[in-house]
């Protein structure tokens, strides 16, 4: 089944992948309005609805009473693929997906936040621990990633800073002395 899903994932547009990513991170039935609010960069309602229709026609998502979700097997496959992409981006000092998705969604109910910590943050922290030497090299790398966010154009606003903050906290890194004041948290 995973091979079939990976094949389907390879055919998705960037927006369709974002929709699947957000639905896997939300872990519950989600409205179009909530998806549109969460997405970075933002998309028009019309474009989002077209992507939702496309995903439903391929049986990638389910709809119930104007809300959308994923079947558990699809949700887990998307989540695994997201964690892989997050890990690769951190290693390569790229922040594309880390800016588009929230690892932990602050406005989510407590049970969703707990699931996000257990199913997204914890495996991502473990991937990072396995990829970097502990201590100063990892801290230097995160400083470099924070600097990349500071160097973004003024209108740029994504989830990268909040995600890096959550990762640093999950890794037990002390961010004291870091200039994080210029970063916008979403």
N, C-alpha and C positions, 0 to 999 in steps of 0.2 A: 504494500500500500504506500509505503514511504517513497518508493521509486516513482510511482504514478503521481504522487503529490509533488515531488521535486520537478517532474516533467511539466506539470501544470504551472508551478511557480515560475519556471523559466519563460513562460509565455505571457506573464502578467506585465501590464504597464506599470510605471512607477506609482501612479495613483492607486491602482488596484492592489499593489503590494502594500501601500500605506494603509489602505482600508483593512486588509487582512491583518497587518501588524497591529493596528489599533484595536481591532476586535479581539485579537488574542491577548493583548495586554489588559483590556477592559475586563475580560473574563465573565461578562454578563451581557444580557440583552442591552443594546445601545441604540439610541435614536440617531437619526440623520443630523439633527441639530447638535447633539453632543459630539458626533464625529467631526462635523464641520468646525466646531469650536476648538477641538483638540489638535487638529491637523496643522502642521508647520512644514512648509509654508501653507497659508490658507488657500482654499479652493472654493469656487462658486458652488452654490447648492445644486445647480443644474449639472455641472460636471461631476459632482459627487454622486448624484442620483444615477447618472449614466454608468458610472463605475459600479455602483451597487447592482444595477440591473444586469450588467455584463457578468459580474461574479455570481449572481443568482442563476443566470442562464447556464452557467457551467457547473452548477451545484456546489460552488465553493462556500457559499454562505446561506444562511436561513433567514427568513423574515417571519415575524409574528407581531401583529398589531402595530405596525409601523416601526418596529425595532428589529435590529439585526444581531446575529451571533454566528458562531462557528460550531460545527460538530466537534466533540472532544478530540477526536483523532486529528482533525485538521488544525484545531487550536494548538495542540502539542507540537505538531510538525512546524507550524508557523513560528511558534515560540522558540523552538530549537534553532530554526534558521535565523531568527532575529538575534539570538544570543551568539551564534557563530559570527554573524556580521558585526555585531557590537565588538566582540573580542578581536576580530581581524582589524577593525578600524582603530581600536585603541593601540594595537601593536604597530600598525602602519602610520599612526598619527594622523588619521583621517577622521572627520567628525560628521560625515553625512547622515548616517542613520541615528547616531547619538543626538543629533540636532532635531531630527524629525519625530522622534518618539520619546515619551516619558517612561523611564524605567519604573519609577514610582509616581503615581498620580496623586498628588496631595489632596485633591478634592474627592477621591474615591472613598467609599465606606471602609471602615476598619478591616472587615474580612477580606476585601479586595486588596487593600494595602498589604495585609499579612501574606496573601497568596503571591503578590508581586515580589515581596521580599524573598519568599521561599523559592519561587519558581523562576525569577528573573535575576534579581540582584545577587543572591547567593551563588548560583552557577557562574554568573559573570565574574564575580569576585574570585572564585576558584580558578577560572580560566586565566585571569590576570596573574594570580599568584603562581600558576604553573608556567607562565610565559616570561616572567621577569625575575631578576634577582631581587630578593627582599631588601627593604630599606631604601637607601639613598637613590639607586638607579631608578626605581619605580617612582619615587617622589619627584625626581627630576623630570621624568617622562610626563607625569601629570602636570607639573608646572608648565612644561612646554605646551601641553594641550590647552591649559587655561590661557596661556599667552596667545595661542591661535584664536581663541574665542575673543580675546580683547582686541585683536587685530582685524576683526570682521568689520564690514561697513556699518555705519551707524544705524541703518534701518533693519539690519539683520537681527532676528529675534527667534531663537529656537530653544530647545530643551537641553542643549549641550552642557551648559554651566551647572544646572541642577543635577544632571546625570553624573557629571564628574565629581561633584560634591558628595552625592550619595555613594559613589564608588570609593572615594577617599575615606569616607566614614566607615564603609563596609570593610575596607582594607585595614582600618585602624591607623591611618596616617594622620599625623598632626598637621593641620593647615595653618597653624599659628605663624604669623609673620608673612603670610601670603596676601598680596593685594587683590582681594576679590571684590572690592567695592565698585569697580567699574563694570562688573559683569551683571547682566540682567538675568534674573531667574524667572523662568516661566513655569 
